Amino acid sequence: MRYLTKEWYELCQQTHLHFGLRVHNGAYESDEDLFLRLYKRKEKAHVKQERELYNLDPRFMLEHDGQVMTRVEKAFSGKEVTEENQMVFHMPPEQRAHIEKLIAEYDVRLPFDEKKCKEEYKESIEWNFQYKAENLPQDIVEQIADIRVFTLGYCTREVMLQLKKQSAENRREMERVSNEFREVMLTQDITDEIHNRVQYHDCTVTELLTGDEVVIRFDTRGGFTNINKLTLVAPEIIKQDGGIVGSYWLYQELYRIDNGYELHVLFGGANMPELIVHCTDILVEEE
């Protein structure tokens, strides 16, 4: 990747360092009693939210099926709204079938497991302790009296100001790179149709075959397309990291070269693997 690199992606994650934080006078020093009190408060709120979600009856998704809509041109024409100029929108059969499956599972679900919920919350918080300590700017970490209290969402006023400043600097740099990337893309002699063939954001790679062609198959359920097979014709692999299968497609860069295209892909997952391929054509299909 030339622009949308791993470093750029990490920078994107560092543009809201102050999000969800509140200034707390107790954050100036490590206090076990304060930590335990704040932890219990956050744990209680988490359990309450998870319980409400667990008990949310999926039947509510059927409430708006058969919704009556008025044609826009009629609604703004001043004419009387009648049955003739209204339309009824019904839920697609496959969507209704999915909801009915959720309802069947909901009706036989086990009672909400509060103990398990608390255990999962504890694991999540402990993971975040380490993540914050390793990924925040080190000079700021050194000013945090108790990383546990910080992870729960509380910090000093001084740390808050520094995080806001750092977030703003990171955002400016992220946008600078993004703008430069967009400008370069506009100079490439590539049609929108070809660009649209490599739009697999958040699709999971299920298969990667190399040889006379590079073939990538996807599980598209997490993405925004139903096209699940990408073929790169007459490929020359410039870079291929391990771990691509099982990872998910994040970003791509597509450049015009003399005999075709140069495709760069950054994947999400362990070690964020990359793939760079020269090819003469890009083909897609839904299998």
N, C-alpha and C positions, 0 to 999 in steps of 0.2 A: 504494500500500500504506500502511496506517495503522500496522501493527505489525511485520509481517514484511518490513521494508524492506531495501534494499540495505545500509544501515548495520548493521542487525540481522544480516543474513547474514554480513557481514564480521566482525562481532563473534563470531559462532559459530566462525569460522575462527581466532580468536585466544584460544581457551580452553585450548589445550594448547601454549603457546609453548615450554615446556621439554621437550616430548615428544621422546624419542630423543637427548637431549643428555647428555653426560658431562663432569664437571669434569676439566680437564687443566691441569697447572701450566705447560705451554708456551704456553697461550692468552693469557698476560699481555703478550706482545709478538709482533710479526710476525716470523716465522722461515721463510724459504723452504724450508730443508731439512726442517723439521717438516711444513710443508704437503705437500711432495712425498712424504714418507714416509707420512703419513696417507692421502693420495690414493691411493697405490699399494695400501695395505692395503684401503681401501674398494672400489677398483676390482676387486681380486682377488676379494673376497667377492661383489660384484655379478655378475661374470662367472660365478662358480661357481654362484650361484643361478639365473641365467638359463639356463645350460647344463642344469642339472637339470630345469628346467621344460620346456625345449625337447625334452628326451629322455624326458619322462614319457609312457609309452605309454598312450593313451586306453582301451585294453582293460581297464584296472583299473576303469573305470566299469561294466563288465558283470559284475563279480564278485558283486554282491549281487542280481542279477536272479533272480527266483524265490525270494525270501526267504520262509521260513516264519514266520508270526506266530501266536501263541496269542491267542484272544479274551480280553480283559481279565477279563470276568466269570467265565470258566472258570479263568483262572490264579490268581485270588484266592479261588476257591470251595473249594479244597482237593481238588477232584475230579481224577481221573487225567487227564493230558493225552493225548488220542488224536487220530487223524487227523480224526475227526469235529468236534472243537472247535478245529481249527487252520485258518488261512487262508494261502493262498499269494499273495503280491503280485508281479505281473510288471510290468516296465517298459512304459510306454505305447509303442505302435508308433512314434509320431512322435519320441519321445526316443531310442529305439533306432536309428532311421534317422539321426538327427543324429550319434550316436556312431559309427555305421558309416562315415559320411562323414568324420568326424575321423580314424578309423583308416586309411581309404584315403589321406588326405592325409599322415598320419604315415609311412606305409610308403614314400612316394616323396619325402619331404622331402629337401632338400639338407643337407649337413653343417652343424653349428652354426658361425656366422660370428663368431668371436671378435673380429676386427678391427672389424666393424660394431657389435658390442655395446659395445666400448670407446668408439667414436666417439659412439654414442648416449648413453652414460653421461657423457661429457665435455660434450656439449651440454646435458644435463639439469642437471648440476652448475653450469655457467656460467649457465644461466637462473635457477637457484636463488640464485646469488650476488646477482644483481640484485633478485630478488623479495624476499629477506630484507632487503636494504639499504633497499628502498622501503616495506616493509610492517611491519617491526618498529617499536615505539616509538622515535622518533628519539633520545631521551635514552639509550636502551639501546644503539642502534647506535653512538653516539659513544664508548661504553666498550669496544667490541669491537676488539681490536688488528688482527685479520685476519678479514674477513668470510668468506673462503674456508675457513679452519679452522673457523669457527663453522658454516658450511653443511655441513661434513663431520660435524658432530655433537659439537664440543668447545667448551667455554667456561670462563671463570673461575668460581670459587665465588660471587663477588659478582653476576655476571651471572645465574647460575642462580637465586639467591635472588630477584632482581628479576623474572625471568621467571615464576617460580612465583607471586609476589605479583600480578603483572599478570594472569596467567591466572585466578587466583581472582576478582579484581575483575571481569574480563570475563564470567566464568561467572555471577556473581551478577546482573549487569545483564542478560545474555541471558535468564536464568531469570525475572527480574522482568517483562520485556517479554512473555515466553512465557506466564506466568501471567495477566497482564493480558489478553492476547489470548484465552486460553481462557475467562476469565470473561465477556468481551464476547460471545464466540460462544454461550455458554449462554443469553444473554438474547435471542438472535435466534429468531424463530418460524419455524424451518426444520427440516424433518424430516431424519432420517438418510438417507432415500432420496435426497433432493435433494443433500445433502452428498456422498453417494457418487458422484453423477454428475460431480463435478469433481475426482476423485482421479486425477491424471495425472502424479504425481511421477516425474521422470526420463524421461518420454516426449518424443520429439523432434517438434517441429512441422514437418510436411511441406507444409502448405497453410493459408492464412488468407484466407478470402473474406469481404468485407463488402458490405452492401447491405440488402435487406429482412430478411435474417438474417445473423448472423455465424456462419460455419462454420469450424471448426478440425479438421484431420485430423492424425493422429499416426502415427509409427512407434513402436509400443509395445514393441519388443523390449528396450529398456532399462528399462522400467517394470514395473508390477505389475498390469496390466490388459490385456485383449484388446479392450476398447472403443476404437475408433480414430476415432470421429467425434463431435464435440461441436457442437451447434447452439444458439445463443442467439436466442430468438424476439423479434421486434419490438425490435431493439437501439437503444440510444443510446450511441454511443462517447464516453466521457468523456476517455479518454487512450489513445493508441496510439503507442508508440515504434517506431522502425524496427528491423529486424533480428530480428523475432519468428520468421519462418520460418527454420528451421535451428537455432534455439535449443531448449533443453529446459525443460519445465515444472518449476519448483522448488516454489513455494508459492502457495497461494491464500487469499484471505479472501472470505467470502460473507456479505452482509448482506441483511436483509429491508427492502424499501422499499414504498411504498404500492401500487404496481401490479406488484410482482414482486420482482426481486433485483438486487443490485449486486455484481458479481463483479470482484475484483481478482486479478491474476495477476502473479507475479514469475518471469521466465524466466532461466535460466542461459545464459551465452555472452558474446560481446563486448558490453560496456556494460550487461549485465543489463537488457534491455528490460522494460517493464511494459505491461499492458493493463487498462483499467478500462471495464466495460460495464454499463449498465442494461438489463434485459430483462424480459419478462413471463413467460418460461418457459425451462427448460433441458432440452434433449432429447439423448439419447445413443443410439448404435447401433454395432454391429459390422458393418462392410461386408465 
